[in-house]
Amino acid sequence: MFKGLTSDYTKQGFKMWGNVQCCLMVVLILSVDWTVGIKDQDHDHDHSADHHQHLHHGNDAAHPHNDGEDKPCHKLSPHNADFAFSLYKKLASQPDTQGKNIFFSPLSISMALSMLALGAKGNTHSQIFSTLDYSALTSDQVNDGYEHLFRMLDHNQDALLLEIGGAAAVQKGFKPEDKFLKDIQHFYKGEAFSVDFSTPDVAVQEINKLIAKKTKDMITDMVKSLDAATVMMLINYVYFKGKWEEAFKVEETSKGDFHVDENTTVPVDMMNRNGEYEFYYDQGNFTSIIMLPYNGNASMMIILPDQGKMEELEKHISKDHLKYWKDKVHKITLDLYMPKFSVSASSCLGDTLKDMGMVDAFSDSADFSGISKGAKLAVSKVLHKAVLSVDEQGTQAAAATTVEIVKFSALLFKTEVNRPFLVFIVEKNTRSILFMGKITDPTVYSKQWAVGTRSESKALFRPEMQHHGQCGVVGYITKEEATRVLTGRFECPICNCKSRIEMQNSKRTAAALRLLPCSCTDIHTRPESFTWYKYNTNRNTWEMISNESEQYRNRVHTYN
């Protein structure tokens, strides 16, 4: 019945997650002083190449939806899914995402761009709709669909919390079209408020405060800077918190290995539960499908390709496969193992959206006369950030999207999820993909760092740098990073001496490593002369640690 299952499925546990924290932010900046040139090439959006290549289904074929798409939001769901997979494939194909985690909320991005489309006219509007796969829909169908989707998704149950909304931060003195603001409020729950963008630092604080409030402090410092010429920022947020129907027991969590690739293994906390799960093994595509339901109307879908099959799967996966797999899953008893982890992913989507056909919005050809007839506006940036955290109890996720608008002047199967996999969080009633992504390395952002810098320089060095640019750096690093240290890639920038290292036993997800500085550093003899920081991965900020802490004064032990 499960022909094609390898020995991995009979000898190992099926390891999977429990609780997800997810934070997302997208920033679209419309600028009045845009000077970036647009390449003279054809950016027409062609969905057919990606969306109609099907994976092998053996003798089975994916069937279209026949269950009555009479609800307005159901008209959006297949188009939103096509956009989600099209965007995913673009992100997965970029050189700087190779070997990295990918995670985003396609629904949040779609809503943000749909809000933007309310003020777009002519080719600008057509290109936004084409990019979103809305070309076959009218503006009324899209807006009515989102109005209905908001009503259906914005619910608060005992075990499932889902909050979605929007906002429009408007420059004091700037007068957007009344219809634009009314439509944002009516269709996208976007309430307008005044901001003084001429004082960017203050505006950043106000906007970040709003985003933090709406995402329950999961996104606290998304907007880093603003152009003083900004006249409006559109904000969309999604917050999700759900509990598994069947939670994992904390006492069953144990250490295990996750195979990032054929040459790299990282240690993770593996949760374990023996019970019934909806499962399907697609022999033609060498892929396992597992459904993990939440209490309420949402589920997590795990798509686990066999070793070495992820790239092939990514090239052809589409919404048809999700529908096919959902129809095929059936309950079996699994000894399920799943990693407990936190990951983070961020990207700049401007060039990606241009490649998908949304060109004019970023150029002097942009027509946003639906926002303002008296000001020339254009999009300058689209930024996106997402954080995902998983534990034994359930899932917590948040997403925020901002559009910054500036004036333009230029059996019992023992099976493990122990290798890269795709993850989807889907809402059943509206058939919406709330979040999706690929987990390549679940340890990348689960580690914490303690960084010591010379107090006189007050320099802060990010752990993701190839080297820290200063002696006396202490913190958690992965085995891969430890290997780089062992091979001499971390060298003292002052005297070029290789730092000595000490590996320490650790119960943490990431390997604990202490860099012992070379002879030119007095970190051990004079620890009081250093200012210590820890990197808070949930808030993505550096926090100062008291110099009086014995934990750091006593040969600078790793931070817990």
Order of alpha helices (4+ residues) and beta strands (2+ residues): alpha-beta-alpha-alpha-beta-alpha-alpha-alpha-beta-beta-alpha-beta-alpha-beta-beta-beta-beta-beta-alpha-alpha-beta-alpha-beta-beta-beta-beta-beta-beta-beta-alpha-beta-beta-beta-beta-alpha
